[in-house]
């Protein structure tokens, strides 16, 4: 194909892309808000970016100001308790592991309270996203996945917040070695309407299907990306792996249960 591919600037996974979005949001938040917190936290920034992308549904009618303040309060206390310097993007890890565990546990409780108080709003979904991430940092994989499911139940069906939640869900499933389940979650994230990271997520899905042993499905998604987005450049390690796949129907493990992996 004659089209010249653009240099890829995105991170090498959809989960890392979400991290980058949060980091970018922290940098611009100082310039777009009068919030007393010096830098809006990742959770609130996701809410803001979702509104820009038109991903969060009826944003104006969802109690955004109050819910954003509640999210900012929880995150502000969390950052301060972790020892973060006001205005800094760095989040230090306390020298005492028990302190770190306690602070994360308290933040999880705070986010869960926000989700209850603002149930049915984008803030509730984001609170579950943040709480789940903290459970993952505590090594509580089942609790992490359960919180993402709660977040999905809070998010509107066509809300882009579902894509954020699905990516976190997929990353947790992949970390647990459940590659088939992770692939399904990445595919679900890619199917969210107006998702600007659709092909990042599809490439992750294809990689996970390959790792799960379902080469046919991996190649099918890979071919879909090539047809629909010929200029998209996936991470080199992903593309190299997918190029090695056998033609569809020629794989001895193509009947692998899609929900199993490893």
C-alpha positions as CSV (number, residue, x, y, z in Angstrom):
1,X,0.0,0.0,0.0
2,X,1.3,3.4,-0.9
3,X,0.1,5.2,2.2
4,X,3.0,6.3,4.3
5,X,2.6,5.3,7.9
6,X,2.9,8.0,10.6
7,X,5.3,7.6,13.4
8,X,3.5,6.1,16.4
9,X,3.6,8.3,19.5
10,X,1.1,6.4,21.6
11,X,2.3,4.2,24.5
12,X,2.6,0.5,23.8
13,X,-0.6,-0.7,25.4
14,X,-4.1,0.6,25.9
15,X,-3.7,0.5,29.6
16,X,-0.6,2.6,29.4
17,X,-2.5,5.0,27.1
18,X,-5.0,5.4,29.9
19,X,-2.2,6.2,32.2
20,X,-0.8,8.8,29.8
21,X,-4.3,10.4,29.5
22,X,-4.4,10.8,33.2
23,X,-0.9,12.3,33.3
24,X,-1.7,14.7,30.5
25,X,-4.9,15.7,32.3
26,X,-3.0,16.5,35.4
27,X,-0.8,18.9,33.5
28,X,-3.6,20.8,31.9
29,X,-5.9,20.8,34.9
30,X,-4.2,23.7,36.6
31,X,-5.1,25.9,33.6
32,X,-8.7,24.9,33.3
33,X,-10.1,24.9,36.8
34,X,-10.5,27.1,39.8
35,X,-10.6,24.0,42.0
36,X,-8.6,24.6,45.3
37,X,-6.7,21.4,44.7
38,X,-3.5,22.6,42.9
39,X,-3.7,19.8,40.3
40,X,-6.9,17.9,39.5
41,X,-6.4,14.2,40.0
42,X,-6.6,11.5,37.3
43,X,-10.2,10.5,38.2
44,X,-11.6,14.0,37.7
45,X,-9.5,14.5,34.6
46,X,-11.0,11.4,33.1
47,X,-14.4,12.9,33.7
48,X,-13.3,16.1,32.0
49,X,-11.7,14.4,29.0
50,X,-14.8,12.2,28.7
51,X,-16.9,15.3,28.4
52,X,-14.6,16.7,25.7
53,X,-14.8,13.5,23.7
54,X,-18.5,13.3,24.2
55,X,-18.1,10.0,25.9
56,X,-19.7,10.5,29.2
57,X,-23.3,10.8,28.1
58,X,-25.4,13.8,29.3
59,X,-22.6,15.5,31.2
60,X,-24.3,18.7,32.2
61,X,-27.2,16.9,34.0
62,X,-25.1,14.4,35.9
63,X,-24.2,16.4,39.0
64,X,-20.7,16.9,37.7
65,X,-19.6,19.8,39.9
66,X,-20.5,18.2,43.2
67,X,-19.3,14.7,42.1
68,X,-16.0,16.1,40.8
69,X,-15.5,17.9,44.1
70,X,-16.1,14.6,46.0
71,X,-13.7,12.8,43.8
72,X,-11.1,15.5,44.2
73,X,-11.4,15.4,47.9
74,X,-10.8,11.7,48.1
75,X,-7.8,11.9,45.8
76,X,-6.5,14.9,47.5
77,X,-6.5,13.2,50.9
78,X,-5.0,10.1,49.3
79,X,-2.1,12.0,47.7
80,X,-1.4,14.0,50.8
81,X,-1.4,10.8,52.9
82,X,1.0,9.2,50.5
83,X,3.4,12.1,50.9
84,X,2.9,13.9,47.6
85,X,4.1,17.4,47.4
86,X,1.4,19.9,46.4
87,X,1.5,20.7,42.7
88,X,3.7,17.6,42.0
89,X,2.8,14.9,39.5
90,X,4.9,12.4,41.5
91,X,3.2,10.1,43.9
92,X,5.8,8.7,46.3
93,X,5.5,5.3,48.0
94,X,5.7,5.5,51.8
95,X,8.8,3.8,53.3
96,X,6.5,1.8,55.6
97,X,4.5,-0.8,53.6
98,X,1.8,-0.9,56.2
99,X,1.3,2.8,55.9
100,X,0.9,2.5,52.1
101,X,-1.6,-0.3,52.5
102,X,-3.6,1.6,55.1
103,X,-3.7,4.7,52.9
104,X,-4.8,2.8,49.9
105,X,-7.5,1.0,51.8
106,X,-8.9,4.2,53.2
107,X,-8.9,5.7,49.7
108,X,-10.8,2.7,48.4
109,X,-13.4,3.3,51.1
110,X,-13.6,6.9,50.1
111,X,-14.2,6.1,46.5
112,X,-16.8,3.5,47.3
113,X,-18.6,6.2,49.4
114,X,-18.6,8.6,46.3
115,X,-20.0,5.8,44.2
116,X,-22.9,5.2,46.6
117,X,-23.6,8.9,47.0
118,X,-23.5,9.7,43.3
119,X,-24.8,6.4,42.0
120,X,-25.8,6.4,38.4
121,X,-23.4,9.2,37.4
122,X,-20.1,9.2,35.6
123,X,-18.4,10.0,38.9
124,X,-19.6,6.7,40.4
125,X,-18.1,4.8,37.5
126,X,-14.8,6.7,37.8
127,X,-14.8,6.1,41.6
128,X,-15.0,2.4,40.9
129,X,-12.2,2.7,38.3
130,X,-9.9,4.4,40.8
131,X,-10.8,2.1,43.7
132,X,-10.2,-1.0,41.4
133,X,-6.8,0.3,40.5
134,X,-5.9,0.6,44.2
135,X,-7.1,-2.9,44.9
136,X,-4.9,-4.1,42.1
137,X,-1.9,-2.3,43.7
138,X,-2.8,-4.1,47.0
139,X,-2.7,-7.4,45.1
140,X,-6.4,-8.0,45.5
141,X,-7.2,-9.1,42.0
142,X,-10.7,-10.5,42.6
143,X,-11.7,-7.3,44.4
144,X,-10.2,-5.2,41.7
145,X,-12.2,-7.0,39.0
146,X,-15.4,-6.8,41.1
147,X,-15.0,-3.0,41.4
148,X,-14.6,-2.6,37.6
149,X,-17.8,-4.6,37.1
150,X,-19.6,-2.2,39.5
151,X,-18.2,0.6,37.5
152,X,-19.6,-0.9,34.3
153,X,-23.0,-1.2,35.9
154,X,-22.8,2.6,36.8
155,X,-21.7,3.7,33.4
156,X,-24.2,4.4,30.6
157,X,-24.3,1.8,27.9
158,X,-22.7,4.1,25.3
159,X,-20.5,6.0,27.7
160,X,-16.8,6.1,26.9
161,X,-16.1,5.5,30.5
162,X,-17.0,1.9,29.8
163,X,-13.9,1.8,27.5
164,X,-11.7,3.0,30.4
165,X,-13.2,0.4,32.7
166,X,-12.8,-2.4,30.1
167,X,-9.2,-1.6,29.6
168,X,-8.4,-1.7,33.3
169,X,-10.4,-4.9,33.5
170,X,-8.5,-6.4,30.6
171,X,-5.1,-5.4,32.1
172,X,-6.1,-7.1,35.4
173,X,-7.3,-10.2,33.6
174,X,-4.1,-10.3,31.6
175,X,-1.9,-9.9,34.7
176,X,-3.8,-13.0,36.2
177,X,-2.9,-15.0,33.0
178,X,-6.5,-15.0,31.7
179,X,-5.7,-14.0,28.2
180,X,-8.9,-15.1,26.6
181,X,-11.0,-13.0,29.1
182,X,-8.6,-10.1,28.6
183,X,-9.0,-10.3,24.8
184,X,-12.8,-10.1,25.2
185,X,-12.5,-7.1,27.5
186,X,-10.3,-5.3,25.0
187,X,-12.7,-6.0,22.2
188,X,-15.6,-4.7,24.3
189,X,-13.6,-1.5,25.0
190,X,-13.0,-1.1,21.2
191,X,-16.7,-1.4,20.5
192,X,-17.6,1.6,22.6
193,X,-19.0,4.2,20.2
194,X,-16.8,7.2,19.4
195,X,-13.8,5.6,21.1
196,X,-10.8,7.4,19.8
197,X,-8.5,4.5,20.9
198,X,-10.4,1.8,19.1
199,X,-7.5,0.3,17.2
200,X,-5.1,0.4,20.2
201,X,-7.6,-1.8,22.0
202,X,-8.2,-4.1,19.1
203,X,-4.4,-4.6,18.7
204,X,-4.3,-5.5,22.4
205,X,-7.2,-7.9,21.9
206,X,-5.4,-9.6,19.0
207,X,-2.3,-10.0,21.0
208,X,-4.2,-11.5,23.9
209,X,-6.0,-14.0,21.6
210,X,-2.7,-15.0,20.3
211,X,-1.4,-15.6,23.8
212,X,-4.6,-17.5,24.7
213,X,-3.9,-19.9,21.8
214,X,-6.7,-18.7,19.5
215,X,-4.7,-17.8,16.5
216,X,-7.7,-17.6,14.1
217,X,-9.4,-14.9,16.1
218,X,-6.1,-13.0,16.6
219,X,-5.5,-13.0,12.9
220,X,-9.1,-12.0,12.1
221,X,-8.7,-8.9,14.3
222,X,-5.3,-8.2,12.9
223,X,-6.8,-8.2,9.4
224,X,-9.7,-6.0,10.5
225,X,-7.2,-3.4,11.7
226,X,-5.2,-3.6,8.4
227,X,-8.4,-3.1,6.3
228,X,-10.1,-0.4,8.5
229,X,-7.0,1.5,9.6
230,X,-4.1,0.9,7.3
231,X,-2.1,3.8,8.7
232,X,-2.5,2.6,12.3
233,X,0.9,1.5,13.8
234,X,0.6,-1.0,16.6
235,X,3.5,-1.7,19.0
236,X,6.3,-3.5,17.2
237,X,6.3,-6.5,19.5
238,X,2.5,-6.9,18.9
239,X,2.8,-6.7,15.1
240,X,5.7,-9.0,15.0
241,X,3.8,-11.6,17.0
242,X,0.7,-11.3,14.8
243,X,2.6,-11.5,11.6
244,X,3.9,-14.9,12.7
245,X,0.4,-16.4,13.0
246,X,-0.7,-19.1,10.6
247,X,-3.5,-18.4,8.1
248,X,-7.0,-18.6,9.4
249,X,-8.2,-22.2,9.7
250,X,-4.6,-23.6,9.6
251,X,-4.0,-23.4,13.3
252,X,-4.1,-26.6,15.4
253,X,-5.3,-24.7,18.4
254,X,-8.0,-22.6,16.7
255,X,-10.7,-24.4,18.8
256,X,-9.2,-23.1,22.1
257,X,-11.9,-22.0,24.5
258,X,-11.9,-18.2,24.0
259,X,-12.5,-17.6,27.8
260,X,-9.4,-19.5,28.8
261,X,-5.8,-18.3,28.5
262,X,-2.3,-19.0,29.5
